Amino acid sequence: MKKNEIRIGETYVVKVSGKLARVRVTGESPYGGWVGQNLATRREVRIRSAQRLRRPAGRPAEQVFRGASRRALAENRCENCGKSPVVGTDAAGTALCADCFVDTFAGG
């Protein structure tokens, strides 16, 4: 995301310690970036750059999963194994279930 797209009080999917987490931005940091609260752990996190923010949390699947086939999204089925629900896409835009998503990005 870009710096001018960040809104205080909104919830975003953010990369925190190498994992994606839902974070509510609570304010600007005096040292640059933003301060937020990890909604899973309730811990305060500092977001140093807008690049760590992936997307606003709660966006419709059509906007989040760019490039995925409409059929896969409509059926909510993984294009690799046929399982559901779809949780993400790879770089090619293939709709993936949680197992295939982890395998793809964990190097498995």
Secondary structure by P-SEA (a helix, b strand, c coil): ccccccccccccccccccbbbbbbbcccccccccccccccccbbbbbccccccccccccccccccccccaaaaaaccccccccccccccccccccccaaaaaaaaacc
